[in-house]
């Protein structure tokens, strides 16, 4: 899956997983626990959609590759969009 989030403050992230209570992304920039980060959803699977994604960060872990794994709770993510993202992630994993 090639769906990414372009952060408003710079940088981008690739969605790793999502469900109603949690989202995990690999981000080019860090965001400390407790912060809220916002960006625009873009990608091949959703070319027409420019939805806003907001995440309340619970954990930020630097990876050996130099990027960051952000874990948090999606804020105001419409159910329809969440289900579509879950479907796209499942298809990318071959489920």
CORGI-V760466 format. One record per pair of residues at least 12 apart in sequence whose ideal C-beta (glycine too) atoms are under 10 Angstrom apart, sorted by the first residue. I is the first residue (numbers start at 1). J is the second residue. D is the distance in Angstrom with one decimal. If there is no record, write none. Layout:
# CORGI-V760466
i & j & d
I & J & D
I & J & D
This chain:
# CORGI-V760466
i & j & d
1 & 14 & 8.0
1 & 15 & 7.3
1 & 16 & 9.5
1 & 43 & 7.3
1 & 44 & 8.1
1 & 45 & 6.1
1 & 46 & 9.8
1 & 85 & 8.7
1 & 87 & 10.0
1 & 88 & 5.1
1 & 89 & 5.8
1 & 90 & 9.3
1 & 91 & 7.4
1 & 92 & 3.6
1 & 93 & 8.4
2 & 14 & 8.0
2 & 15 & 10.0
2 & 42 & 9.1
2 & 43 & 4.9
2 & 44 & 4.4
2 & 45 & 6.7
2 & 46 & 9.5
2 & 88 & 9.3
2 & 92 & 8.5
3 & 15 & 5.5
3 & 41 & 6.6
3 & 42 & 7.3
3 & 43 & 3.5
3 & 44 & 7.5
3 & 45 & 5.4
3 & 46 & 6.1
3 & 49 & 9.4
3 & 53 & 9.9
3 & 84 & 9.5
3 & 85 & 6.9
3 & 88 & 6.2
3 & 89 & 8.2
3 & 92 & 8.9
4 & 25 & 8.9
4 & 26 & 9.7
4 & 27 & 9.8
4 & 28 & 9.8
4 & 39 & 8.7
4 & 40 & 9.3
4 & 41 & 7.7
4 & 42 & 5.7
4 & 43 & 5.5
4 & 44 & 9.5
4 & 46 & 10.0
5 & 23 & 9.5
5 & 25 & 6.5
5 & 27 & 8.1
5 & 37 & 8.7
5 & 38 & 8.9
5 & 39 & 4.1
5 & 40 & 6.8
5 & 41 & 5.7
5 & 42 & 7.5
5 & 43 & 8.9
5 & 51 & 9.6
5 & 52 & 9.5
5 & 53 & 5.2
5 & 54 & 9.9
5 & 55 & 8.3
5 & 70 & 9.9
6 & 39 & 5.3
6 & 40 & 5.1
6 & 41 & 8.3
6 & 42 & 6.0
6 & 43 & 10.0
6 & 50 & 9.6
6 & 53 & 9.6
7 & 25 & 9.8
7 & 27 & 7.4
7 & 28 & 8.3
7 & 29 & 6.4
7 & 31 & 8.3
7 & 37 & 6.1
7 & 38 & 7.2
7 & 39 & 4.2
7 & 40 & 8.5
7 & 53 & 9.4
7 & 55 & 9.7
8 & 37 & 8.2
8 & 38 & 5.2
8 & 39 & 5.7
8 & 40 & 7.5
8 & 52 & 8.9
8 & 54 & 9.8
9 & 29 & 7.4
9 & 31 & 8.8
9 & 37 & 7.5
9 & 38 & 8.2
9 & 39 & 8.4
10 & 28 & 8.6
10 & 29 & 6.5
10 & 39 & 9.8
11 & 27 & 6.3
11 & 28 & 4.2
11 & 29 & 3.4
11 & 30 & 9.0
11 & 31 & 9.2
11 & 37 & 9.3
11 & 39 & 8.5
11 & 67 & 9.4
11 & 68 & 9.3
12 & 25 & 9.4
12 & 26 & 9.6
12 & 27 & 7.3
12 & 28 & 5.6
12 & 29 & 8.2
12 & 39 & 7.5
12 & 40 & 9.6
12 & 42 & 8.6
12 & 67 & 9.9
13 & 25 & 3.9
13 & 26 & 6.1
13 & 27 & 3.8
13 & 28 & 7.0
13 & 29 & 8.1
13 & 31 & 9.4
13 & 37 & 8.5
13 & 39 & 7.2
13 & 53 & 9.0
13 & 55 & 8.8
13 & 67 & 8.5
13 & 68 & 8.5
13 & 69 & 9.6
13 & 70 & 6.8
14 & 26 & 5.0
14 & 27 & 8.1
14 & 28 & 9.3
14 & 43 & 8.9
14 & 67 & 8.9
15 & 41 & 8.4
15 & 43 & 8.7
15 & 53 & 8.5
15 & 85 & 6.4
15 & 86 & 9.9
15 & 88 & 8.6
15 & 89 & 6.8
15 & 92 & 9.8
16 & 69 & 7.5
16 & 70 & 9.4
16 & 71 & 9.2
16 & 89 & 7.9
17 & 71 & 9.4
17 & 85 & 9.3
17 & 86 & 8.5
17 & 89 & 6.3
17 & 90 & 9.9
17 & 93 & 9.4
18 & 53 & 9.6
18 & 55 & 9.9
18 & 74 & 6.7
18 & 77 & 7.9
18 & 81 & 9.6
18 & 82 & 6.2
18 & 83 & 9.7
18 & 85 & 5.2
18 & 86 & 6.0
18 & 88 & 9.7
18 & 89 & 6.8
19 & 74 & 9.0
19 & 82 & 7.8
19 & 85 & 9.7
19 & 86 & 6.9
19 & 89 & 9.9
20 & 73 & 9.3
20 & 74 & 8.2
20 & 77 & 8.5
20 & 79 & 8.1
20 & 82 & 6.7
20 & 83 & 9.7
20 & 86 & 9.4
21 & 72 & 10.0
21 & 73 & 6.3
21 & 74 & 8.3
22 & 55 & 9.7
22 & 58 & 8.0
22 & 71 & 6.6
22 & 72 & 7.2
22 & 73 & 6.3
22 & 74 & 7.8
23 & 53 & 8.1
23 & 55 & 5.9
23 & 56 & 9.6
23 & 57 & 9.9
23 & 58 & 9.9
23 & 70 & 8.2
23 & 71 & 7.6
23 & 72 & 6.1
23 & 73 & 7.2
23 & 74 & 4.8
23 & 75 & 9.8
23 & 77 & 7.8
23 & 82 & 8.9
23 & 85 & 8.6
24 & 55 & 9.8
24 & 59 & 9.2
24 & 69 & 6.5
24 & 70 & 7.2
24 & 71 & 5.2
24 & 72 & 8.2
25 & 37 & 9.1
25 & 39 & 9.4
25 & 53 & 9.0
25 & 55 & 7.3
25 & 57 & 9.7
25 & 67 & 9.7
25 & 68 & 8.7
25 & 69 & 7.5
25 & 70 & 5.1
25 & 71 & 8.3
25 & 72 & 8.3
26 & 63 & 7.4
26 & 65 & 8.7
26 & 67 & 5.3
26 & 68 & 7.2
26 & 69 & 5.8
26 & 70 & 7.9
27 & 39 & 9.4
27 & 55 & 9.5
27 & 57 & 9.6
27 & 60 & 8.2
27 & 63 & 9.8
27 & 67 & 6.3
27 & 68 & 4.8
27 & 69 & 7.7
27 & 70 & 5.1
28 & 66 & 8.5
28 & 67 & 5.6
28 & 68 & 7.6
29 & 60 & 9.7
29 & 67 & 8.6
29 & 68 & 7.0
29 & 70 & 9.2
30 & 57 & 9.1
30 & 60 & 5.2
30 & 61 & 9.2
30 & 62 & 7.1
30 & 67 & 9.2
30 & 68 & 4.7
30 & 69 & 9.9
30 & 70 & 7.8
31 & 55 & 7.9
31 & 56 & 9.8
31 & 57 & 4.8
31 & 60 & 5.8
31 & 68 & 7.7
31 & 70 & 5.8
31 & 72 & 8.3
32 & 57 & 6.7
32 & 59 & 9.8
32 & 60 & 6.1
32 & 70 & 9.9
33 & 56 & 9.3
33 & 57 & 5.6
33 & 58 & 5.9
33 & 59 & 6.0
33 & 60 & 6.3
33 & 70 & 9.4
33 & 71 & 9.1
33 & 72 & 8.5
34 & 56 & 7.8
34 & 57 & 6.8
34 & 58 & 8.2
34 & 72 & 9.7
35 & 55 & 8.9
35 & 56 & 7.7
35 & 57 & 5.1
35 & 60 & 8.6
35 & 70 & 9.5
35 & 72 & 8.8
36 & 54 & 6.1
36 & 55 & 7.0
36 & 56 & 5.2
36 & 57 & 7.3
36 & 72 & 8.6
36 & 73 & 9.8
36 & 75 & 6.9
37 & 53 & 8.8
37 & 54 & 7.3
37 & 55 & 5.3
37 & 56 & 8.4
37 & 57 & 6.2
37 & 60 & 9.7
37 & 70 & 7.3
37 & 72 & 7.9
37 & 75 & 9.9
38 & 52 & 6.5
38 & 53 & 7.1
38 & 54 & 4.7
38 & 55 & 7.7
38 & 75 & 8.6
39 & 51 & 9.8
39 & 52 & 7.4
39 & 53 & 5.6
39 & 54 & 8.1
39 & 55 & 8.4
40 & 52 & 6.2
40 & 53 & 7.3
41 & 53 & 5.1
41 & 77 & 9.6
41 & 81 & 7.8
41 & 85 & 8.2
43 & 85 & 9.8
43 & 88 & 8.4
44 & 88 & 9.5
45 & 84 & 8.2
45 & 85 & 8.7
45 & 87 & 9.2
45 & 88 & 4.7
45 & 89 & 9.5
45 & 91 & 8.5
45 & 92 & 8.5
46 & 81 & 8.7
46 & 84 & 7.4
46 & 85 & 8.4
46 & 88 & 7.7
49 & 81 & 7.8
49 & 84 & 8.5
51 & 77 & 8.4
51 & 78 & 7.8
51 & 81 & 5.7
51 & 84 & 9.7
51 & 85 & 9.6
52 & 75 & 9.7
52 & 76 & 8.0
52 & 77 & 9.3
53 & 74 & 6.9
53 & 75 & 8.6
53 & 76 & 9.0
53 & 77 & 6.8
53 & 81 & 8.5
53 & 85 & 9.2
54 & 72 & 9.4
54 & 73 & 9.5
54 & 74 & 7.1
54 & 75 & 4.1
54 & 76 & 6.1
54 & 77 & 7.8
55 & 70 & 6.7
55 & 71 & 9.0
55 & 72 & 4.4
55 & 73 & 7.1
55 & 74 & 5.9
55 & 75 & 6.8
55 & 77 & 8.9
56 & 72 & 5.1
56 & 73 & 4.8
56 & 74 & 8.1
56 & 75 & 5.7
57 & 70 & 5.5
57 & 71 & 7.4
57 & 72 & 4.3
57 & 73 & 8.6
58 & 70 & 8.5
58 & 71 & 5.3
58 & 72 & 4.9
58 & 73 & 6.8
59 & 71 & 4.4
59 & 72 & 7.5
60 & 72 & 8.9
